[in-house]
Amino acid sequence: MHSQLWTIVGASGLSLIAGYFIGNTQGPKLSQSQTAIEQSSHSHTAASYIERQSNNLSSSKHTSLPSSARGRAELAIHHAKAKLDESGNMMMDFGTFAEVWSTVDSLSSEELHLALQSLEGEPEMDQSAMMLRMMLLSKWGETNGQAAAEYALSQQEGSMRNGMSLMGCMAAWIKVDPVAAEAWYEKNQDSFKGGMFGRGNIKSMFVRGLAKRDLDAAFKKIDFSKTSERNAAVQTVASLVAEEDLRDKVVAKVLSLEDAQLKQKMFERMIGTLSFHDINTATELLDQLKETDPENIKKYQERLLSGMRRLDPEKAIEYAQTEITDPKERVKELRSSFAQFAESDAPAAQAWLDQQSFEDKDAFYQRASSNQRWQNPDKAMEWALKIGDDDKRTDEVVNVYKRWTEEHEAGAQLWLNTLDEESQAAILESIEEN
């Protein structure tokens, strides 16, 4: 195909934009998650909701609000399930989650039990019921962990409902009282069969819960000769280091370990976690390790940059240029950070690249294009068109176009129509060849 070299030039930004909006016939609008979050800021707790319903129902000649625990539980469930059913994006609708949680949070232990019983007849795969069941079990686990866990075990063994119930209540109980939760688990562990609650995973949960109260005691419970428990320890310190009041204790504990390999894995995960939350703290920890663990700095820097370029790609570029000494590693990290920068601020990213003296700027353009190919094919095409080498540009343009047709066929077709006939034929021929 490359024997028929072709050059794509002059595809105006206007044609790209037009192509994109033809594919998106609905036009821009607020996401459901954003709308729900805004709506949830005006939401009320279940107590106020029930009070409002009581006022409404008291004026009715035919009905009244039940005053029993069962009546309050069923009313709360009705309200919560209706909100979940309304959500069109349940897995990411945090606004609705917040409103439903405020409803669940107001229920007593008895009411939580009754609410769960009212859901037992719901289909196991009903998403609203499943989500609500998890919330109820989580709240009950905080309120009365043993009662919640025993209820969870009463569900059909081996079913999804059984597993989800255990996950909800045990995670919450362990946060509140890991010692009591583990003691109960030891007596009932035969009921926890693999999957989410295999021995290794549940041990990780107990260690993490205890570590928040007594880090030394938690480490004493770990058998570091077992891979599963070593992994549990790594997960534990990675989660705890994000908590400011525990951070210094966690770092000191890991520094005291004699197992160099385990220590290195822990610090990698810790820096990776911090890099997504607090760049300055992550950088400070890495700087501290330059003196105590210089041989692993390269790995720590990779972890640091993985989060830094998502939070602040421009800062990641600056860090890579000034702190990474190996030329090949520096260029690799710069390409990754540039791709993220190109997504968040394309003009600034281009301005930065224009000032650099890299011999292969095409690799930067290609990386920026491939990084946006799946979510924003129109933007990806803009970067693909900047590639100077004819063959490389051809390959990337074809890859983007194929993805664009999958996402917004009409928009991609409009863009293709802006090209000359030879270029159009080359793209279509390449797609058929592949």
N, C-alpha and C positions, 0 to 999 in steps of 0.2 A: 504494500500500500504506500510505503514511504517513497517508492519510485515516482509517485505522482505527487510531489511536494506541492503543498498549497499554503497560502498565507492568509490568515484572517486579520484584517485591519479595518479600522474605521467603524466598528460596531458601536454606535453611539450609546451613551448612557440612557438616552431617551428610549431607544428600542428595547433595552434591557428592562427598564422600569415598566414599559408598556406590556412587555411579555409577562412579567411577573404578575401584574394586576389583572391581566386577562385570566391567568391561572387562578387567581384569588378573587373570584367573582363576588364573594361576600364582602370584601373590603375590610379595613382595619376596624377592630372593635376590642373592648375590654375583655380580658380573659375571664373565664368563669371563676377561676380562683380569686382574681383581683376583685371581681364583683362581690363574691361571697365574703371576702375579708371586709370590704366596705360595709356590707350589710350586717356582718356579725358585730361590728362596732356598736350597733344599735340593738343588739340582742339582749334578752333578759335571762335571768336564771330560771330554773324550773320552778322555784318557789314563787317568783313573781308571775310566771306564766300561769301556774295553777291558780294563783290569786285572781288573775284576770279572768280565767275561765270560770272561777267560782262566781265572780260578779256577773258574768254574762249568763251563766246557767241559772242563777238565782232569780233572774227576771223571766225565765221561761216557765210556762204553766205545766210543761210535760216532763221535765227532767231536772235533776239536781246533781251536784258534784259529789261523788262518794267520799266520805271522810275516812274510810279505812285505809290501811297501808296498801292493800291490794288495789284499791281504787286509785290512789296516788301513783303507784307504780305503773299501772296500766295507762294512766293519762300521760305520764312522762314518756313512756315507751311510744305511745301513739304520736306524740309531738316529735320525738327524736327520729323515729323511723320515717315520718313524713318529710323531715328536713333532709335526711339522707337520700330518700327516693327522688327528691327534687333536684339533687345535685347531678349534673351531667358529667362530672369528672371526679368521681369519688376518691380515686387514689391520690389526687393532688389538691383537693378542695379543702385547704386548711381552714378557711373561714367557717365552713359548715362544721368541720370537726370541732372547732372552738365552741360553736354554739351548742352542738350536741353534748360536748363534754360538760358544759355548764349545767345542762339538764341532768346528766348522770351524776355529777358531783354532788348534787343536793339530796340524793337518795340515801336513806339509812341502810344498814346492813340487811335488815328484814326486807325492805323494799327492793334492794338490789336482787335478793334471792327470788322474790316474787316476779320481778321484771324478767329475770332470766327464764323462769318457768313459763312465762307467757310467750316466750320466743321458741319454746321447744317444738311447737308444731310447724314452724317455718321451714321451708326447704333448705337443705344443708348448703346448697350453692347460692342461695339468695345473698347478694353482696351487701345489701343494707342490713339484713339481719346478722350476717357474719361480722360486719364492722361494729354493729351495736353490741353484739355479744362480747366481742373483745374489749370494748370500752367498759361494759358492766363488770366483766371479770377482773379487769385491771383495777377498777375502783374498789371492788369487793376485796381484792387481794390486799389493798392498802388498809382497808377497814377491819377485815377479819380473814387473814390469810388462810388459816386452816380450814375454815368453813368453805371458803371459795375453792380451795384445792380439792377438798373432798367432794364438792359438787361437781367439779370438773371431771373427776375420776368416775362419777356416776353416769356420765355420758357414754354413749356407745363406744366401746373400746376399739381403737384402731381407726375410727372415723376421723374425717377432717375436723368435725366439731370437737371431738375429744382433744385432738392435738392443739387446735386453736385455743380452746378453753384453758388448757394447761399452760400454754405460752402466755396468755393474758394474766392469769392470776399469779403464777410463780414469779414472773419478772417483777411484778409490783410488790409481792410479799418479800422477796429477797432484798429489795431496796429498803423496805421498812425494818425488817428483822431477819437478817441473813442467817443468824445462828438458829433461831426457831425453825425457819424454813428448811434449812439443811437437815436438822434433826428429824423433822417430819418426812423429808425426802428419803432419808436413809431407811426408814421403816416401810416406805412404799415404793421404792425404786424399781421393783419388778414391773410396776405398771407403766413405767416410762421406757418405751421400747424404741430406741433408735431415733433417726430423723433429728428434728429440732431438739429433742430431749434425750439424745444419746448421752452417755456418761460424760464424755469430753465436754460437750456444750453446756450441760447443766453445771458441771464443775466450774467452768469459766464464769458462769453467772454468780455462783456462790462466792468465788474468790473476789470478784469485782465488788460485790455487795459488802463483804467483810472488810476489804481493803479501804473502803471509804471511812471506816471506823478505826481500824487497826491494821496498818499496812504490814507491820512485822508479823502479826498473827496470820494474816492472809498468806504471806510468803512461806510460812512454816507449814502450811497445809499442802503446799505444792510438791509433788514428787517430780523433780526436774529430770529424772531418768526416763520419764515417759513423754513421748512427743506431744501427745494431746494436752498434757498439763503444762508443758513448756509453752505451747501455743496459747493456752489460757492465760499464762502469765504475761505474754507479749500483748495480748488483747487488753488485758487489765491495765497495764501501765499506759498503753496508748490512749485509753479512754479517760483515765484519771488525770493525765498531764494537762488536759484541757481545762481542768477545774483549778482556778487560781489559788485557792486556799490549800490545795494538796500538792501543787506543782513542785515546790522545793523539796518536799519529803520524798516524792516519787523519784526525782532526779538523783537525790542523795542515795536512795535505796539502790537504784540501778548502778550507780557508780561504785557501790560497795561490793557488787557481785564479782566473783572470781572467774566465772565462766565467760571468756572473752567473746565467744560466738553468740551466746545468748544476750550478752550486754549490747553487742552490735545490732542484733535484730530488734531489741527493745528501743534503742535510740533511733533507729531508722523509722520505726512506726510512730514514735513520739514526735519526731520532727515532722513527719508527714501529717500527723493530726494537727499539730500547731500551725503548720503552714496554711491550712484552710481556715484558721480562726484568728490567728494573731501572728502576722509576719514578723514583727519586731521581736517577740518572745522566741519564735522559732529560730531567728537569726542569732539571737543572744545565746541560745542553747548550743547551736552549731559552733559558734565562736569559742564557747567554753570547751567544746570537745576537740578543738584544734590542738590543744595542749595535752589532753589526756588520751586522745585516740586518733592521732594524725593519719594513721594508715587507712582509716575508713571514711575520711572526709569526702572523698568523691561520691560515695554512696549516700552520705548525708546531704550533700549538695543536690543530688538528683531528687531526693525526697522533698527538700525545701522548695525547689523550683517547681515541682509538680503542683503544689498548691499556690505558690506565689504568683505564677503566671495567670492563674484564674482570678485571683483577687486583684492583682495589680501587674499586668503584663509589662508595662513600661519599667516598673521597678525590677521585674525579673530580668529584663534585658540589661539593665544597668548592673545588676548583680553578676550576671553571667560574664559581662565584659570585664569587670574589675576583679572578680574573685576566682574564676575558674582559670587555672594556669595552663592546662592541657589544651592546645589549639583545636584538636579534633572534637574534644568534648565541649569546648566553648562554642564552636560553630553549631554543633548538634543542639545544644540548649538554646542558642540564639534563634535557630529556625523554629523550634517549638514555641518559644515565647513570642516570636514575630507573628506566627500564625494566630495566636490568641489575641495579640495586639491588633492585628488586621481585622479581626472580628468585632472588637469593641470600639476601635477608632481608626478606620481605614486611612483617612488623610494623614493622621499623625504617624501611622506605621509606615506609609509610603515616604513621608518626609524623612523619617529616621533612616530607612534603607537607602535613600538617595545620597545620604551623607557618608555611607560606608564604602569601603574599597574592596568588597568581596569579589573574587573572580567569578563565582557562580551565583549570581543573584537569581537565576532561574529557579534554583532549588528553593529559595525563599518564596517565590511566587507560587510554585507548585504546591508547597506545603500549606500556604494560605488558602489556596483553592481547594485542596483536598479536605482541609479542616472544616470548610463551610459547605461542602458538596451536599451533605445529607439534609441539613436544615435550611440552608439558604442558597439554592443552586444559582439564582440570579447573581448574587454577590460572588459566589465562587467563580462564575464565568468571567466576571470583571478581572479577577486575579489571573485566571488562566490565559486571558488574552494578552497579558503583560509578558508572558514567557517569550524570550527572544529566539530560542532555537525552534526551527520549524517543526521538526519531528516531535519534540517534547510538547510543544504547544498543541499540535494535532492530537496527541494522545490524551492530554489533559482536557482539552475542549470536548473531545468525544466522550470521555468519562463523565464530565459534568452534564453534557447534553442528555446522555442516557438516563442519568439520575433525575434530571429536570423533567423529562417526559413521564417518568413514573409519578412524580409529585404534581406537576401542573402541565399537562400535555399541551393545552392550548397556548400557554405562555411560551413554552419551549418552541413550539412550531412557529409562533410569530417572530421570535428571535431568529430562528433559522431562515425565515423568509427575507430577513434583512441582508443576508449574505449573497454573493454572486453564485451563479448556478454551479460553477466548478467546485466551490467550497462546500456547497450543500451536498453535492454528489459525493465528495470525499468523505464527509461525515457519515452519510448514510451507508456508503460502501464499507467503511471501517466497522460500523455497528454490525453489518451483516457478516463480515469476516469473523467477528468475535462471537 
